[in-house]
């Protein structure tokens, strides 16, 4: 039995196999429509979510399986003081696989240690968001045809952005990937990512404050929102929330084959006028997320795949 806590839980070979499966699911969805007819997914979301939770539910239902769970800590026994370990022991009696989101870093890992079913980390605080990373990798590979030899700009909240942290850790394993880290000083990438991931792996990166300076050299621009829920006071959030706004004028500085990604939800960091630009790929990204979660469920359940 395997769990997924981090993108690094999968080797590059396993990752490529998973992405190939997701790609095949996207091209032949009906072929996989009954592969999980007798399986149940539990979604344990202690923190609000729209895309991730519904994406997991859609993925399982697309495979023919059923879904149960809760969408906030208030609607679970956590409100009565039940531990994560006890919750997963109970849920293991009801479901075959579990996706857990939790505001505390490491909570899904704690759950996996007491679980009798595979546990997928669906986001833990500002730490990791591995299935979003798998989605991002599938999106980049589908749009650019490769995961190596790219320059990717990561813009916005790089300090608290778990999607950014997970994506960097995954991409450093591919050759000739250059990172442009675009953020204000207060939201720079954490030192452990800079030192232990980028520098330790001799990965080329630069830090910029102005988005306009970075745009001309990018293959991918990965925008993120400034996350209100990660700030300790309203004043700091209000000061930082509009630091970057990608609009039509800025897009004119970008290469014709650069694509814009965003883990969503967006607030106002991407103007709606960008949505009609053919380089805006963030809604395609959502669809890829369903395919990659379908592939992950099949992989962790070790379901026999259709020929």
Secondary structure as the mmCIF struct_conf table of DSSP 4:
data_model
#
loop_
_struct_conf.conf_type_id
_struct_conf.id
_struct_conf.beg_label_comp_id
_struct_conf.beg_label_asym_id
_struct_conf.beg_label_seq_id
_struct_conf.end_label_comp_id
_struct_conf.end_label_asym_id
_struct_conf.end_label_seq_id
STRN STRN1 UNK A 4 UNK A 4
BEND BEND1 UNK A 5 UNK A 6
HELX_RH_3T_P HELX_RH_3T_P1 UNK A 7 UNK A 9
BEND BEND2 UNK A 10 UNK A 10
HELX_RH_AL_P HELX_RH_AL_P1 UNK A 12 UNK A 27
HELX_RH_3T_P HELX_RH_3T_P2 UNK A 29 UNK A 32
TURN_TY1_P TURN_TY1_P1 UNK A 33 UNK A 38
STRN STRN2 UNK A 40 UNK A 45
BEND BEND3 UNK A 46 UNK A 47
BEND BEND4 UNK A 50 UNK A 50
HELX_RH_AL_P HELX_RH_AL_P2 UNK A 51 UNK A 62
TURN_TY1_P TURN_TY1_P2 UNK A 63 UNK A 64
STRN STRN3 UNK A 66 UNK A 70
BEND BEND5 UNK A 71 UNK A 72
HELX_RH_3T_P HELX_RH_3T_P3 UNK A 73 UNK A 75
BEND BEND6 UNK A 76 UNK A 76
HELX_RH_3T_P HELX_RH_3T_P4 UNK A 77 UNK A 80
TURN_TY1_P TURN_TY1_P3 UNK A 81 UNK A 81
HELX_RH_AL_P HELX_RH_AL_P3 UNK A 84 UNK A 91
TURN_TY1_P TURN_TY1_P4 UNK A 92 UNK A 94
BEND BEND7 UNK A 96 UNK A 96
STRN STRN4 UNK A 97 UNK A 102
BEND BEND8 UNK A 103 UNK A 104
TURN_TY1_P TURN_TY1_P5 UNK A 105 UNK A 106
HELX_RH_AL_P HELX_RH_AL_P4 UNK A 107 UNK A 114
BEND BEND9 UNK A 116 UNK A 117
STRN STRN5 UNK A 118 UNK A 124
TURN_TY1_P TURN_TY1_P6 UNK A 125 UNK A 127
STRN STRN6 UNK A 128 UNK A 128
HELX_RH_AL_P HELX_RH_AL_P5 UNK A 130 UNK A 144
BEND BEND10 UNK A 145 UNK A 145
BEND BEND11 UNK A 147 UNK A 149
STRN STRN7 UNK A 150 UNK A 155
BEND BEND12 UNK A 156 UNK A 156
TURN_TY1_P TURN_TY1_P7 UNK A 158 UNK A 160
HELX_RH_AL_P HELX_RH_AL_P6 UNK A 162 UNK A 171
TURN_TY1_P TURN_TY1_P8 UNK A 172 UNK A 173
BEND BEND13 UNK A 174 UNK A 174
TURN_TY1_P TURN_TY1_P9 UNK A 175 UNK A 176
STRN STRN8 UNK A 177 UNK A 182
HELX_RH_3T_P HELX_RH_3T_P5 UNK A 185 UNK A 187
HELX_LH_PP_P HELX_LH_PP_P1 UNK A 188 UNK A 190
HELX_RH_AL_P HELX_RH_AL_P7 UNK A 191 UNK A 192
HELX_RH_PI_P HELX_RH_PI_P1 UNK A 193 UNK A 199
TURN_TY1_P TURN_TY1_P10 UNK A 200 UNK A 202
STRN STRN9 UNK A 205 UNK A 208
BEND BEND14 UNK A 209 UNK A 209
HELX_RH_AL_P HELX_RH_AL_P8 UNK A 211 UNK A 215
TURN_TY1_P TURN_TY1_P11 UNK A 216 UNK A 217
BEND BEND15 UNK A 219 UNK A 219
STRN STRN10 UNK A 220 UNK A 223
HELX_RH_3T_P HELX_RH_3T_P6 UNK A 228 UNK A 230
BEND BEND16 UNK A 232 UNK A 233
HELX_RH_AL_P HELX_RH_AL_P9 UNK A 234 UNK A 240
TURN_TY1_P TURN_TY1_P12 UNK A 241 UNK A 242
BEND BEND17 UNK A 243 UNK A 243
STRN STRN11 UNK A 246 UNK A 246
HELX_RH_AL_P HELX_RH_AL_P10 UNK A 248 UNK A 251
TURN_TY1_P TURN_TY1_P13 UNK A 252 UNK A 253
BEND BEND18 UNK A 254 UNK A 254
TURN_TY1_P TURN_TY1_P14 UNK A 256 UNK A 257
STRN STRN12 UNK A 259 UNK A 262
BEND BEND19 UNK A 264 UNK A 264
BEND BEND20 UNK A 267 UNK A 269
STRN STRN13 UNK A 270 UNK A 270
HELX_RH_3T_P HELX_RH_3T_P7 UNK A 272 UNK A 274
TURN_TY1_P TURN_TY1_P15 UNK A 275 UNK A 276
BEND BEND21 UNK A 277 UNK A 277
TURN_TY1_P TURN_TY1_P16 UNK A 278 UNK A 279
STRN STRN14 UNK A 280 UNK A 280
HELX_RH_AL_P HELX_RH_AL_P11 UNK A 282 UNK A 301
TURN_TY1_P TURN_TY1_P17 UNK A 302 UNK A 302
HELX_LH_PP_P HELX_LH_PP_P2 UNK A 303 UNK A 306
#
